[in-house]
């Protein structure tokens, strides 16, 4: 009996020792592995501390998650006062690699458009995690990705939950408002299709896209050429405009376009239903602020009374 009790005690001690060993291994293992929005597996020995970000939307998300950055994107979009002291490092189309390298980042956060620079970053031994802002769902996934990368998964899920609630609410509204989204600068503009970011926001905010059947442009599959003939035939209830470039100049060019014979008889123009959307929410991926974009779009749709 004594021998049995002794063996039992030894067994319990072994179990306790194994449990303690398992816990210590887990605590010591601080490595991080994520699958980014380009399907790439990126590994880190620990949670990245020095972060460079090349897009305003991802910067918004990082701020919401409580992540500090050592390098921020060069952009015309206003930034918080607390970020103005952070060095600018260019953007996904024109990254300043000299500046980026000097900041010694543990990771660069950029959208999938940055993929053409991956060989360059590999040669510089820089790690990159790619996000996406091509749709509301892409932005949701990007928030979760960044939450996992920086050990903020619970916070990320809470942020996505807030976005999902707005999607559920606005999608039910079905305003039946027929809208055209124009992106660009006057005559050189494009019509946003449902599979573009802005087009997806319109759909999820309860609107109908008159350009849904317009033929897409091969180089830009989320957009169609701005055909006056097709626009006249579709006769939208409201026209949303996203300015590209100098907003004051672009607005001037658009107003000139809307005064032409081809556009001035559209019901949206005659009823003064032409809305210039804020660039910070619609010109590109706004990150966690996509919830504000949905809210803004739904509010504008509800202003339009369709008989």
Order of alpha helices (4+ residues) and beta strands (2+ residues): alpha-beta-beta-beta-alpha-beta-beta-alpha-beta-alpha-beta-alpha-alpha-beta-beta-alpha-beta-beta-alpha-beta-alpha-alpha-beta-alpha-alpha
